[in-house]
Amino acid sequence: MFMSRVISKVLSPAMQFWLRSQVEEVETLDISIQGSDRQILKGHVSGVTLNGNQAIYQGLHLGEVQLKGENIRINIGQVLRGKPLQLLETIRVSGAVAISNQNLQASISSALLGEGFKGLLETLLEHQGISEPSQLLDNYDIDWLGAYLDNNYFILQGKLTHDGVTQPLKIKAKLTLMPPQTLHLSEVEINGIPDLNNHNIKDFSVDLGSDVSINSFELDTDKLICEGELLIRP
């Protein structure tokens, strides 16, 4: 009975508060905590299962989120004294995330997506043999207006201003996952960037980094469903 009170009265609310502090907004958030009495009182949580809907993380709108983390070390002593929950070690989280066209459009002004789009442009310019692409992009004023999915294609639209002249900008690419950490872009089309020699760019791949491991990547008519693992650091 004591441990059930610890979980229901202390650990679950602390976990809810910590998770909600990581996002700007979440419509629904359900958490299930696994662990024995002895483990949890030593700061070791065997597992946590999370189901969320319509969460916003750094301006990025996520439709459905299903995550599971195991072997989690937390500051249980401080939590029992009313302090905020903290991770003590890096954990690997597995699960699935769904993002719809509506989510993408709502996320278009987020700093997280903006940095991602800029990184994509830098990669495209570098792939074309243009030196110092980041400095080149600093000369442009780019406003992203829309992003959407169309079957296996990702389409990004905006406007680019250079030397006082504004023109439409459009990027289209077919996305294919090469597990576990590589995203392959093919049939790439670019319109609106003066420094690209051709509108049709050769296929290329993007390394997603060692913290990410993607098992499946389903690009439907208007929704992206991604399943895999992610490292979360304290």
N, CA, C and O of each residue as an XYZ file, in Angstrom:
936
protein
N       0.825     -1.210      0.000
C       0.000      0.000      0.000
C       0.855      1.254      0.000
O       0.521      2.254     -0.636
N       1.978      1.184      0.734
C       2.841      2.371      0.788
C       3.336      2.740     -0.597
O       3.311      3.907     -0.989
N       3.797      1.708     -1.352
C       4.353      2.017     -2.661
C       3.283      2.516     -3.608
O       3.546      3.410     -4.413
N       2.062      1.951     -3.533
C       1.007      2.444     -4.407
C       0.739      3.914     -4.129
O       0.416      4.670     -5.046
N       0.870      4.332     -2.859
C       0.688      5.747     -2.524
C       1.843      6.576     -3.061
O       1.637      7.703     -3.511
N       3.062      6.031     -3.019
C       4.219      6.755     -3.556
C       4.032      7.012     -5.041
O       4.264      8.120     -5.524
N       3.606      5.969     -5.767
C       3.422      6.119     -7.211
C       2.276      7.064     -7.520
O       2.429      7.970     -8.340
N       1.125      6.872     -6.878
C      -0.058      7.658     -7.221
C       0.015      9.085     -6.700
O      -0.451     10.008     -7.369
N       0.591      9.284     -5.517
C       0.590     10.608     -4.898
C       1.847     11.420     -5.181
O       1.814     12.649     -5.118
N       2.945     10.756     -5.488
C       4.213     11.475     -5.650
C       4.807     11.299     -7.042
O       4.979     12.273     -7.775
N       5.121     10.049     -7.409
C       5.874      9.825     -8.641
C       5.073     10.158     -9.895
O       5.588     10.822    -10.794
N       3.826      9.710     -9.969
C       3.020      9.992    -11.167
C       2.818     11.489    -11.389
O       3.017     11.960    -12.509
N       2.427     12.265    -10.356
C       2.313     13.715    -10.567
C       3.641     14.364    -10.930
O       3.679     15.278    -11.754
N       4.742     13.897    -10.317
C       6.057     14.468    -10.639
C       6.430     14.177    -12.083
O       6.977     15.036    -12.776
N       6.133     12.956    -12.539
C       6.410     12.589    -13.928
C       5.541     13.398    -14.884
O       6.014     13.864    -15.921
N       4.272     13.562    -14.532
C       3.364     14.376    -15.353
C       3.885     15.807    -15.454
O       3.915     16.390    -16.537
N       4.291     16.361    -14.324
C       4.782     17.745    -14.316
C       6.046     17.871    -15.154
O       6.190     18.826    -15.918
N       6.966     16.913    -15.018
C       8.216     16.975    -15.784
C       7.949     16.873    -17.276
O       8.510     17.637    -18.061
N       7.092     15.929    -17.676
C       6.797     15.753    -19.100
C       6.099     16.980    -19.677
O       6.412     17.413    -20.785
N       5.159     17.535    -18.929
C       4.466     18.725    -19.416
C       5.408     19.925    -19.494
O       5.196     20.825    -20.306
N       6.436     19.944    -18.666
C       7.399     21.047    -18.723
C       8.279     20.965    -19.965
O       8.911     21.951    -20.344
N       8.321     19.787    -20.605
C       9.134     19.622    -21.807
C       8.417     20.105    -23.062
O       9.050     20.311    -24.098
N       7.101     20.287    -22.978
C       6.317     20.716    -24.133
C       5.583     22.009    -23.804
O       5.350     22.329    -22.638
N       5.224     22.742    -24.844
C       4.494     23.988    -24.655
C       3.017     23.736    -24.400
O       2.351     24.499    -23.699
N       2.518     22.655    -24.981
C       1.098     22.338    -24.851
C       0.888     20.873    -25.203
O       1.594     20.331    -26.054
N      -0.074     20.230    -24.557
C      -0.443     18.865    -24.907
C      -1.921     18.682    -24.571
O      -2.377     19.049    -23.489
N      -2.655     18.108    -25.516
C      -4.102     17.955    -25.336
C      -4.415     16.855    -24.335
O      -5.159     17.075    -23.379
N      -3.850     15.675    -24.550
C      -4.012     14.564    -23.614
C      -2.653     13.926    -23.348
O      -1.795     13.872    -24.228
N      -2.474     13.449    -22.131
C      -1.209     12.820    -21.744
C      -1.497     11.738    -20.714
O      -1.901     12.032    -19.589
N      -1.288     10.493    -21.102
C      -1.499      9.354    -20.215
C      -0.159      8.675    -19.940
O       0.613      8.413    -20.863
N       0.107      8.393    -18.674
C       1.384      7.809    -18.275
C       1.146      6.556    -17.444
O       0.287      6.537    -16.562
N       1.913      5.513    -17.734
C       1.899      4.292    -16.936
C       3.318      4.020    -16.454
O       4.251      3.976    -17.255
N       3.482      3.836    -15.147
C       4.801      3.641    -14.546
C       4.937      2.208    -14.056
O       4.057      1.688    -13.370
N       6.061      1.568    -14.419
C       6.326      0.200    -13.982
C       7.567      0.178    -13.086
O       8.544      0.884    -13.334
N       7.503     -0.648    -12.042
C       8.651     -0.786    -11.152
C       8.239     -1.359     -9.813
O       7.123     -1.125     -9.348
N       9.134     -2.109     -9.191
C       8.839     -2.677     -7.876
C       9.063     -1.624     -6.796
O       9.692     -0.593     -7.032
N       8.534     -1.906     -5.603
C       8.698     -0.997     -4.473
C      10.169     -0.674     -4.237
O      10.561      0.488     -4.134
N      10.966     -1.727     -4.155
C      12.381     -1.551     -3.827
C      13.108     -0.765     -4.916
O      13.922      0.109     -4.615
N      12.818     -1.071     -6.171
C      13.479     -0.376     -7.278
C      13.180      1.117     -7.270
O      14.088      1.944     -7.365
N      11.904      1.452     -7.157
C      11.515      2.861     -7.250
C      12.076      3.669     -6.087
O      12.495      4.811     -6.277
N      12.091      3.092     -4.879
C      12.634      3.813     -3.734
C      14.146      3.987     -3.831
O      14.723      4.802     -3.111
N      14.790      3.230     -4.715
C      16.217      3.417     -4.982
C      16.454      4.320     -6.190
O      17.593      4.509     -6.618
N      15.373      4.875     -6.737
C      15.521      5.791     -7.864
C      15.574      5.125     -9.215
O      15.974      5.745    -10.200
N      15.169      3.854     -9.275
C      15.198      3.125    -10.547
C      13.771      2.773    -10.969
O      13.077      2.023    -10.283
N      13.343      3.326    -12.108
C      12.022      3.041    -12.664
C      12.201      2.059    -13.817
O      12.897      2.349    -14.790
N      11.566      0.897    -13.698
C      11.739     -0.141    -14.724
C      11.271      0.325    -16.090
O      11.916      0.051    -17.102
N      10.151      1.025    -16.119
C       9.643      1.484    -17.408
C       8.564      2.535    -17.261
O       7.869      2.601    -16.247
N       8.435      3.354    -18.290
C       7.373      4.355    -18.366
C       6.789      4.308    -19.775
O       7.519      4.373    -20.764
N       5.470      4.195    -19.853
C       4.767      4.227    -21.134
C       3.956      5.506    -21.212
O       3.240      5.864    -20.277
N       4.079      6.186    -22.336
C       3.430      7.491    -22.513
C       2.602      7.485    -23.792
O       3.061      7.046    -24.847
N       1.379      7.979    -23.677
C       0.525      8.200    -24.839
C       0.047      9.642    -24.808
O      -0.626     10.060    -23.866
N       0.394     10.400    -25.837
C       0.016     11.804    -25.896
C      -0.657     12.138    -27.211
O      -0.503     11.427    -28.204
N      -1.403     13.228    -27.202
C      -2.105     13.657    -28.404
C      -2.030     15.173    -28.528
O      -2.246     15.906    -27.563
N      -1.714     15.626    -29.747
C      -1.653     17.055    -30.057
C      -0.700     17.799    -29.116
O      -1.092     18.745    -28.433
N       0.548     17.354    -29.097
C       1.578     18.016    -28.292
C       2.329     19.030    -29.144
O       2.447     18.871    -30.359
N       2.832     20.068    -28.495
C       3.641     21.081    -29.172
C       4.996     21.129    -28.482
O       5.084     21.447    -27.297
N       6.058     20.810    -29.233
C       7.422     20.800    -28.706
C       8.262     21.782    -29.504
O       8.500     21.580    -30.695
N       8.716     22.857    -28.841
C       9.512     23.905    -29.483
C       8.850     24.383    -30.774
O       9.519     24.597    -31.785
N       7.530     24.548    -30.724
C       6.789     25.042    -31.877
C       6.411     23.979    -32.880
O       5.672     24.256    -33.825
N       6.908     22.758    -32.693
C       6.595     21.662    -33.608
C       5.347     20.929    -33.113
O       5.328     20.392    -32.005
N       4.316     20.914    -33.943
C       3.049     20.281    -33.588
C       3.096     18.795    -33.943
O       3.381     18.428    -35.082
N       2.815     17.955    -32.964
C       2.820     16.506    -33.153
C       1.405     15.985    -32.979
O       0.709     16.377    -32.042
N       0.970     15.100    -33.876
C      -0.384     14.563    -33.789
C      -0.513     13.559    -32.664
O      -1.025     13.890    -31.594
N      -0.060     12.344    -32.888
C      -0.120     11.284    -31.893
C       1.294     10.860    -31.505
O       2.172     10.729    -32.358
N       1.498     10.649    -30.215
C       2.814     10.245    -29.710
C       2.648      9.046    -28.788
O       1.867      9.087    -27.838
N       3.386      7.979    -29.074
C       3.407      6.799    -28.221
C       4.865      6.468    -27.925
O       5.627      6.138    -28.834
N       5.251      6.556    -26.653
C       6.653      6.367    -26.283
C       6.781      5.407    -25.104
O       5.883      5.288    -24.271
N       7.923      4.728    -25.063
C       8.221      3.843    -23.945
C       9.694      3.943    -23.595
O      10.559      3.790    -24.458
N       9.976      4.201    -22.322
C      11.346      4.262    -21.840
C      11.574      3.208    -20.771
O      10.667      2.898    -19.999
N      12.782      2.653    -20.721
C      13.102      1.609    -19.752
C      14.388      1.942    -19.006
O      15.233      2.698    -19.485
N      14.510      1.346    -17.802
C      15.712      1.518    -16.970
C      16.035      2.996    -16.756
O      17.094      3.484    -17.151
N      15.101      3.690    -16.125
C      15.203      5.137    -15.934
C      15.684      5.434    -14.519
O      15.102      4.960    -13.543
N      16.744      6.217    -14.419
C      17.274      6.632    -13.116
C      16.810      8.052    -12.827
O      17.019      8.957    -13.635
N      16.181      8.243    -11.672
C      15.668      9.564    -11.305
C      16.106      9.927     -9.889
O      16.563      9.073     -9.129
N      15.960     11.205     -9.548
C      16.322     11.722     -8.224
C      15.172     11.523     -7.246
O      14.576     12.494     -6.781
N      14.858     10.270     -6.933
C      13.670      9.960     -6.144
C      13.712     10.599     -4.759
O      12.674     11.008     -4.239
N      14.901     10.690     -4.152
C      14.997     11.305     -2.829
C      14.520     12.740     -2.841
O      13.785     13.154     -1.945
N      14.919     13.500     -3.830
C      14.485     14.887     -3.947
C      13.012     14.978     -4.309
O      12.303     15.865     -3.832
N      12.544     14.049     -5.164
C      11.127     14.044     -5.547
C      10.247     13.840     -4.322
O       9.213     14.495     -4.188
N      10.647     12.935     -3.425
C       9.870     12.678     -2.210
C       9.847     13.884     -1.282
O       8.972     13.998     -0.423
N      10.823     14.792     -1.458
C      10.849     16.025     -0.658
C      10.211     17.197     -1.404
O      10.333     18.349     -0.988
N       9.528     16.890     -2.515
C       8.798     17.921     -3.239
C       9.590     18.646     -4.305
O       9.112     19.635     -4.861
N      10.799     18.173     -4.606
C      11.622     18.812     -5.632
C      11.223     18.295     -7.021
O      10.613     17.232     -7.134
N      11.566     19.048     -8.080
C      11.245     18.604     -9.443
C      11.983     17.324     -9.811
O      13.113     17.096     -9.381
N      11.331     16.502    -10.606
C      11.947     15.270    -11.090
C      13.038     15.583    -12.103
O      12.894     16.482    -12.933
N      14.133     14.828    -12.025
C      15.233     14.983    -12.973
C      15.740     13.610    -13.407
O      15.769     12.663    -12.620
N      16.133     13.525    -14.661
C      16.804     12.318    -15.132
C      18.257     12.352    -14.675
O      18.906     13.396    -14.735
N      18.764     11.217    -14.221
C      20.152     11.140    -13.774
C      21.060     10.523    -14.826
O      22.278     10.696    -14.776
N      20.478      9.809    -15.772
C      21.254      9.169    -16.827
C      20.515      9.278    -18.157
O      19.298      9.461    -18.198
N      21.269      9.164    -19.227
C      20.678      9.136    -20.566
C      19.820      7.884    -20.718
O      20.217      6.799    -20.292
N      18.653      8.036    -21.321
C      17.775      6.889    -21.549
C      17.456      6.772    -23.037
O      17.456      7.758    -23.773
N      17.187      5.554    -23.451
C      16.765      5.301    -24.827
C      15.252      5.091    -24.833
O      14.724      4.222    -24.139
N      14.579      5.899    -25.622
C      13.123      5.859    -25.704
C      12.710      5.305    -27.057
O      13.227      5.731    -28.090
N      11.790      4.366    -27.055
C      11.259      3.819    -28.299
C       9.797      4.214    -28.439
O       9.116      4.476    -27.448
N       9.320      4.256    -29.681
C       7.925      4.606    -29.867
C       7.610      5.047    -31.272
O       8.374      4.808    -32.206
N       6.455      5.705    -31.410
C       5.971      6.144    -32.712
C       5.416      7.558    -32.600
O       4.848      7.944    -31.579
N       5.594      8.317    -33.675
C       5.083      9.685    -33.754
C       4.370      9.846    -35.092
O       4.878      9.413    -36.127
N       3.194     10.470    -35.070
C       2.442     10.740    -36.296
C       2.313     12.247    -36.480
O       1.941     12.967    -35.552
N       2.626     12.719    -37.693
C       2.533     14.140    -38.027
C       1.714     14.275    -39.305
O       2.049     13.671    -40.324
N       0.647     15.061    -39.257
C      -0.222     15.253    -40.413
C       0.132     16.551    -41.131
O       0.934     17.346    -40.640
N      -0.473     16.754    -42.295
C      -0.274     18.014    -43.011
C      -0.729     19.200    -42.173
O      -0.115     20.266    -42.205
N      -1.802     19.009    -41.429
C      -2.286     20.076    -40.549
C      -1.248     20.403    -39.478
O      -1.028     21.571    -39.158
N      -0.610     19.369    -38.925
C       0.450     19.587    -37.939
C       1.627     20.335    -38.549
O       2.164     21.257    -37.935
N       2.032     19.940    -39.767
C       3.149     20.598    -40.442
C       2.864     22.071    -40.672
O       3.717     22.924    -40.427
N       1.657     22.367    -41.146
C       1.316     23.757    -41.437
C       1.309     24.593    -40.163
O       1.737     25.747    -40.169
N       0.823     24.010    -39.072
C       0.805     24.724    -37.793
C       2.211     24.938    -37.249
O       2.433     25.835    -36.436
N       3.175     24.107    -37.701
C       4.551     24.178    -37.206
C       5.457     25.054    -38.054
O       6.633     25.219    -37.730
N       4.930     25.618    -39.134
C       5.780     26.239    -40.146
C       6.629     27.379    -39.592
O       7.714     27.645    -40.109
N       6.154     28.051    -38.555
C       6.907     29.185    -38.008
C       7.819     28.794    -36.842
O       8.450     29.664    -36.242
N       7.897     27.506    -36.512
C       8.702     27.090    -35.361
C      10.191     27.237    -35.646
O      10.644     27.021    -36.771
N      10.943     27.606    -34.620
C      12.396     27.747    -34.760
C      13.041     26.404    -35.075
O      14.025     26.339    -35.812
N      12.480     25.324    -34.511
C      13.036     23.993    -34.731
C      12.944     23.601    -36.204
O      13.914     23.111    -36.780
N      11.773     23.819    -36.813
C      11.627     23.514    -38.234
C      12.448     24.471    -39.081
O      13.042     24.069    -40.082
N      12.482     25.747    -38.678
C      13.251     26.731    -39.436
C      14.716     26.355    -39.536
O      15.324     26.475    -40.600
N      15.292     25.894    -38.416
C      16.686     25.455    -38.435
C      16.856     24.210    -39.299
O      17.857     24.056    -39.999
N      15.854     23.318    -39.238
C      15.916     22.119    -40.067
C      15.856     22.437    -41.549
O      16.586     21.851    -42.348
N      14.978     23.372    -41.916
C      14.866     23.769    -43.323
C      16.139     24.467    -43.802
O      16.581     24.262    -44.932
N      16.719     25.291    -42.934
C      17.967     25.964    -43.297
C      19.082     24.940    -43.498
O      19.874     25.046    -44.434
N      19.133     23.946    -42.608
C      20.133     22.894    -42.760
C      19.953     22.118    -44.052
O      20.930     21.717    -44.684
N      18.689     21.906    -44.448
C      18.419     21.221    -45.709
C      18.928     22.035    -46.888
O      19.535     21.486    -47.808
N      18.683     23.340    -46.867
C      19.165     24.204    -47.943
C      20.690     24.222    -48.003
O      21.270     24.189    -49.089
N      21.337     24.274    -46.848
C      22.802     24.246    -46.823
C      23.322     22.958    -47.454
O      24.294     22.974    -48.209
N      22.664     21.842    -47.137
C      23.076     20.563    -47.709
C      22.884     20.551    -49.222
O      23.732     20.040    -49.954
N      21.771     21.111    -49.688
C      21.508     21.170    -51.125
C      22.557     22.008    -51.847
O      23.063     21.614    -52.898
N      22.877     23.162    -51.277
C      23.879     24.037    -51.893
C      25.255     23.374    -51.899
O      25.982     23.431    -52.891
N      25.597     22.749    -50.781
C      26.889     22.063    -50.698
C      26.946     20.906    -51.697
O      27.985     20.640    -52.302
N      25.814     20.227    -51.856
C      25.739     19.112    -52.795
C      25.959     19.579    -54.234
O      26.397     18.808    -55.087
N      25.651     20.843    -54.490
C      25.856     21.422    -55.820
C      27.267     21.979    -56.008
O      27.579     22.561    -57.047
N      28.116     21.798    -54.997
C      29.490     22.261    -55.113
C      29.691     23.709    -54.736
O      30.721     24.297    -55.066
N      28.707     24.308    -54.039
C      28.825     25.702    -53.623
C      29.545     25.758    -52.274
O      29.116     25.123    -51.311
N      30.632     26.514    -52.209
C      31.406     26.612    -50.975
C      30.738     27.564    -49.990
O      30.087     28.531    -50.386
N      30.910     27.279    -48.703
C      30.387     28.098    -47.611
C      28.902     28.418    -47.805
O      28.530     29.589    -47.869
N      28.057     27.399    -47.897
C      26.630     27.629    -48.135
C      25.938     28.403    -47.020
O      24.995     29.150    -47.280
N      26.403     28.229    -45.759
C      25.755     28.943    -44.655
C      25.930     30.446    -44.795
O      25.004     31.207    -44.512
N      27.115     30.884    -45.231
C      27.341     32.313    -45.449
C      26.500     32.820    -46.613
O      26.006     33.948    -46.587
N      26.342     31.991    -47.622
C      25.525     32.380    -48.766
C      24.067     32.580    -48.354
O      23.423     33.539    -48.780
N      23.554     31.678    -47.531
C      22.163     31.779    -47.099
C      21.925     32.989    -46.211
O      20.801     33.481    -46.118
N      22.983     33.474    -45.554
C      22.841     34.679    -44.732
C      22.493     35.898    -45.576
O      21.992     36.893    -45.052
N      22.754     35.827    -46.879
C      22.427     36.936    -47.775
C      20.968     36.916    -48.214
O      20.483     37.864    -48.831
N      20.281     35.840    -47.895
C      18.881     35.696    -48.291
C      17.962     35.944    -47.098
O      18.319     35.682    -45.949
N      16.788     36.446    -47.397
C      15.713     36.536    -46.404
C      14.636     35.555    -46.849
O      13.956     35.783    -47.850
N      14.483     34.460    -46.102
C      13.552     33.405    -46.497
C      12.393     33.334    -45.516
O      12.596     33.244    -44.305
N      11.189     33.375    -46.041
C       9.974     33.185    -45.250
C       9.304     31.895    -45.708
O       8.936     31.755    -46.874
N       9.151     30.957    -44.778
C       8.481     29.704    -45.113
C       6.978     29.890    -44.977
O       6.494     30.381    -43.957
N       6.251     29.498    -46.000
C       4.805     29.717    -46.036
C       4.002     28.430    -45.882
O       2.859     28.469    -45.426
N       4.577     27.304    -46.251
C       3.824     26.063    -46.152
C       4.692     24.841    -46.344
O       5.710     24.883    -47.034
N       4.275     23.751    -45.725
C       4.942     22.454    -45.887
C       3.866     21.384    -45.838
O       2.973     21.423    -44.992
N       3.959     20.437    -46.745
C       2.953     19.376    -46.739
C       3.494     18.106    -47.379
O       4.512     18.111    -48.071
N       2.775     17.018    -47.121
C       3.131     15.694    -47.617
C       2.171     15.303    -48.727
O       0.972     15.571    -48.647
N       2.704     14.670    -49.758
C       1.881     14.201    -50.868
C       2.405     12.836    -51.288
O       3.366     12.728    -52.050
N       1.743     11.778    -50.767
C       2.222     10.409    -50.950
C       3.650     10.296    -50.420
O       3.860     10.513    -49.227
N       4.631      9.969    -51.242
C       6.006      9.811    -50.755
C       6.835     11.080    -50.876
O       8.053     11.043    -50.700
N       6.196     12.191    -51.173
C       6.920     13.436    -51.412
C       6.701     14.433    -50.277
O       5.629     14.512    -49.678
N       7.762     15.187    -50.011
C       7.704     16.314    -49.078
C       7.855     17.593    -49.891
O       8.789     17.726    -50.682
N       6.937     18.531    -49.696
C       6.936     19.772    -50.468
C       6.989     20.957    -49.511
O       6.189     21.060    -48.580
N       7.936     21.838    -49.755
C       8.165     23.012    -48.919
C       8.075     24.259    -49.787
O       8.729     24.348    -50.826
N       7.264     25.222    -49.358
C       7.060     26.439    -50.138
C       7.334     27.668    -49.285
O       7.090     27.672    -48.079
N       7.842     28.703    -49.929
C       8.116     29.952    -49.237
C       8.411     31.049    -50.235
O       8.103     30.941    -51.422
N       9.016     32.105    -49.726
C       9.456     33.191    -50.603
C      10.853     33.618    -50.194
O      11.194     33.640    -49.012
N      11.655     33.957    -51.192
C      13.055     34.309    -50.975
C      13.295     35.722    -51.481
O      12.936     36.059    -52.609
N      13.908     36.547    -50.635
C      14.229     37.922    -51.012
C      15.742     38.083    -51.064
O      16.450     37.752    -50.113
N      16.229     38.603    -52.204
C      17.667     38.791    -52.405
C      17.875     40.063    -53.218
O      17.327     40.216    -54.310
N      18.684     40.982    -52.661
C      18.939     42.272    -53.323
C      17.644     43.005    -53.647
O      17.508     43.607    -54.712
N      16.697     42.947    -52.721
C      15.445     43.673    -52.883
C      14.429     43.013    -53.785
O      13.341     43.552    -53.992
N      14.765     41.853    -54.326
C      13.854     41.144    -55.229
C      13.303     39.910    -54.512
O      14.058     39.098    -53.977
N      11.974     39.784    -54.510
C      11.322     38.645    -53.870
C      10.749     37.709    -54.922
O      10.112     38.145    -55.881
N      10.984     36.420    -54.729
C      10.458     35.441    -55.673
C      10.036     34.183    -54.929
O      10.518     33.921    -53.827
N       9.132     33.397    -55.529
C       8.666     32.172    -54.875
C       9.800     31.154    -54.727
O      10.711     31.092    -55.553
N       9.724     30.373    -53.674
C      10.699     29.318    -53.407
C       9.945     28.010    -53.188
O       8.991     27.960    -52.411
N      10.369     26.968    -53.865
C       9.714     25.664    -53.715
C      10.752     24.549    -53.747
O      11.629     24.515    -54.610
N      10.631     23.647    -52.794
C      11.495     22.469    -52.722
C      10.602     21.234    -52.675
O       9.666     21.165    -51.877
N      10.891     20.279    -53.518
C      10.121     19.034    -53.549
C      11.088     17.862    -53.600
O      12.054     17.881    -54.364
N      10.830     16.844    -52.789
C      11.721     15.681    -52.766
C      10.955     14.439    -52.343
O      10.012     14.501    -51.555
N      11.382     13.325    -52.882
C      10.854     12.033    -52.457
C      11.711     11.527    -51.304
O      12.937     11.489    -51.408
N      11.069     11.137    -50.207
C      11.784     10.718    -49.007
C      11.737      9.204    -48.852
O      10.678      8.586    -48.963
N      12.902      8.619    -48.595
C      13.003      7.183    -48.353
C      13.941      6.941    -47.180
O      15.031      7.510    -47.118
N      13.514      6.102    -46.262
C      14.350      5.782    -45.104
C      15.330      4.677    -45.442
O      14.980      3.667    -46.053
N      16.582      4.898    -45.022
C      17.605      3.857    -45.102
C      18.033      3.573    -43.659
O      18.959      4.208    -43.154
N      17.357      2.613    -42.985
C      17.574      2.381    -41.554
C      19.048      2.175    -41.229
O      19.804      1.653    -42.049
N      19.464      2.596    -40.000
C      18.590      3.201    -39.002
C      18.678      4.725    -38.916
O      17.853      5.332    -38.233
N      19.634      5.363    -39.571
C      19.874      6.785    -39.307
C      20.047      7.629    -40.558
O      20.579      8.737    -40.487
N      19.607      7.125    -41.699
C      19.832      7.851    -42.944
C      18.522      8.082    -43.683
O      17.726      7.162    -43.869
N      18.315      9.320    -44.099
C      17.146      9.693    -44.888
C      17.620     10.009    -46.300
O      18.470     10.876    -46.499
N      17.063      9.299    -47.276
C      17.479      9.463    -48.673
C      16.486     10.358    -49.402
O      15.278     10.131    -49.349
N      17.009     11.384    -50.087
C      16.195     12.304    -50.870
C      16.455     12.062    -52.350
O      17.600     12.112    -52.802
N      15.401     11.803    -53.097
C      15.517     11.575    -54.532
C      14.480     12.417    -55.272
O      13.559     12.967    -54.668
N      14.647     12.506    -56.584
C      13.740     13.298    -57.425
C      13.583     14.715    -56.852
O      12.481     15.261    -56.792
N      14.699     15.283    -56.439
C      14.687     16.604    -55.797
C      14.517     17.698    -56.848
O      15.208     17.709    -57.866
N      13.597     18.605    -56.588
C      13.373     19.752    -57.460
C      13.464     21.030    -56.633
O      12.876     21.128    -55.556
N      14.205     22.006    -57.147
C      14.372     23.293    -56.476
C      13.970     24.402    -57.441
O      14.420     24.432    -58.587
N      13.136     25.299    -56.979
C      12.776     26.469    -57.770
C      12.873     27.709    -56.889
O      12.251     27.778    -55.829
N      13.661     28.689    -57.337
C      13.687     29.966    -56.638
C      14.992     30.326    -55.972
O      15.095     31.409    -55.395
N      16.017     29.448    -56.025
C      17.315     29.764    -55.429
C      18.299     30.066    -56.559
O      18.690     29.156    -57.290
N      18.703     31.323    -56.713
C      19.548     31.710    -57.851
C      20.867     30.956    -57.932
O      21.369     30.721    -59.031
N      21.440     30.572    -56.793
C      22.780     29.991    -56.799
C      22.802     28.500    -57.104
O      23.874     27.898    -57.163
N      21.640     27.901    -57.297
C      21.601     26.512    -57.733
C      21.594     26.481    -59.253
O      20.766     27.127    -59.896
N      22.516     25.732    -59.815
C      22.667     25.711    -61.266
C      21.486     25.058    -61.973
O      21.076     25.497    -63.048
N      20.942     24.009    -61.364
C      19.855     23.276    -62.003
C      18.695     23.109    -61.035
O      18.881     23.065    -59.819
N      17.515     23.019    -61.586
C      16.345     22.781    -60.756
C      16.259     21.320    -60.321
O      15.634     21.010    -59.307
N      16.864     20.448    -61.061
C      16.867     19.028    -60.715
C      18.200     18.668    -60.067
O      19.252     18.769    -60.699
N      18.153     18.259    -58.836
C      19.354     17.972    -58.066
C      19.542     16.460    -57.984
O      18.572     15.704    -57.943
N      20.788     16.036    -57.960
C      21.070     14.611    -57.830
C      20.612     14.101    -56.466
O      20.520     14.852    -55.495
N      20.327     12.804    -56.425
C      19.930     12.178    -55.168
C      21.036     12.332    -54.131
O      22.220     12.342    -54.469
N      20.645     12.452    -52.877
C      21.637     12.484    -51.804
C      20.993     12.015    -50.510
O      19.771     11.901    -50.417
N      21.827     11.744    -49.513
C      21.360     11.212    -48.237
C      21.743     12.139    -47.095
O      22.747     12.848    -47.161
N      20.920     12.122    -46.041
C      21.146     12.949    -44.856
C      21.289     12.036    -43.644
O      20.426     11.198    -43.386
N      22.388     12.202    -42.896
C      22.616     11.443    -41.667
C      21.853     12.114    -40.534
O      22.075     13.292    -40.255
N      20.961     11.384    -39.878
C      20.125     11.942    -38.818
C      20.824     11.985    -37.466
O      20.273     12.531    -36.511
N      22.022     11.425    -37.364
C      22.772     11.486    -36.115
C      22.670     10.209    -35.300
O      21.738      9.421    -35.459
N      23.641     10.023    -34.427
C      23.746      8.780    -33.660
C      22.699      8.662    -32.558
O      22.484      7.570    -32.033
N      22.038      9.771    -32.195
C      21.016      9.713    -31.151
C      19.694      9.163    -31.668
O      18.782      8.903    -30.882
N      19.582      8.985    -32.973
C      18.329      8.564    -33.600
C      18.507      7.209    -34.262
O      19.525      6.951    -34.903
N      17.515      6.346    -34.104
C      17.491      5.061    -34.799
C      16.054      4.824    -35.263
O      15.169      4.582    -34.443
N      15.822      4.892    -36.566
C      14.472      4.784    -37.110
C      14.251      3.388    -37.678
O      15.034      2.903    -38.495
N      13.174      2.751    -37.234
C      12.853      1.404    -37.690
C      11.929      1.410    -38.897
O      12.093      0.598    -39.808
N      10.964      2.315    -38.912
C      10.037      2.408    -40.036
C       9.658      3.858    -40.263
O       9.661      4.675    -39.342
N       9.333      4.157    -41.507
C       9.076      5.535    -41.924
C       7.998      5.465    -43.001
O       8.293      5.168    -44.159
N       6.751      5.737    -42.622
C       5.628      5.602    -43.546
C       5.097      6.983    -43.923
O       4.601      7.727    -43.078
N       5.209      7.304    -45.197
C       4.754      8.594    -45.701
C       3.487      8.364    -46.500
O       3.537      7.916    -47.645
N       2.345      8.673    -45.888
C       1.055      8.441    -46.519
C       0.638      9.672    -47.319
O       1.439     10.577    -47.551
N      -0.634      9.692    -47.740
C      -1.136     10.807    -48.538
C      -0.971     12.132    -47.814
O      -0.543     13.118    -48.413
N      -1.308     12.162    -46.533
C      -1.228     13.418    -45.791
C      -0.717     13.230    -44.368
O      -1.002     14.050    -43.494
N       0.035     12.158    -44.128
C       0.514     11.896    -42.767
C       1.842     11.145    -42.804
O       2.067     10.270    -43.640
N       2.713     11.517    -41.867
C       3.986     10.824    -41.669
C       3.923     10.057    -40.355
O       3.627     10.634    -39.310
N       4.200      8.764    -40.405
C       4.251      7.938    -39.204
C       5.658      7.364    -39.087
O       6.127      6.646    -39.970
N       6.314      7.691    -37.992
C       7.706      7.298    -37.801
C       7.828      6.471    -36.523
O       7.334      6.876    -35.470
N       8.484      5.316    -36.614
C       8.731      4.464    -35.458
C      10.231      4.260    -35.294
O      10.947      4.038    -36.271
N      10.697      4.337    -34.062
C      12.123      4.152    -33.843
C      12.525      4.404    -32.407
O      11.717      4.273    -31.487
N      13.792      4.769    -32.223
C      14.343      5.016    -30.896
C      15.096      6.339    -30.881
O      15.633      6.787    -31.894
N      15.117      6.948    -29.702
C      15.759      8.249    -29.534
C      16.417      8.309    -28.168
O      15.841      7.871    -27.172
N      17.630      8.855    -28.125
C      18.306      9.064    -26.844
C      17.849     10.380    -26.229
O      17.831     11.415    -26.897
N      17.479     10.334    -24.953
C      17.123     11.543    -24.208
C      18.158     11.727    -23.113
O      18.352     10.853    -22.268
N      18.812     12.864    -23.142
C      19.902     13.123    -22.197
C      19.425     14.011    -21.045
O      18.532     14.836    -21.232
N      20.010     13.849    -19.861
C      19.606     14.672    -18.709
C      19.785     16.159    -18.973
O      19.490     16.981    -18.105
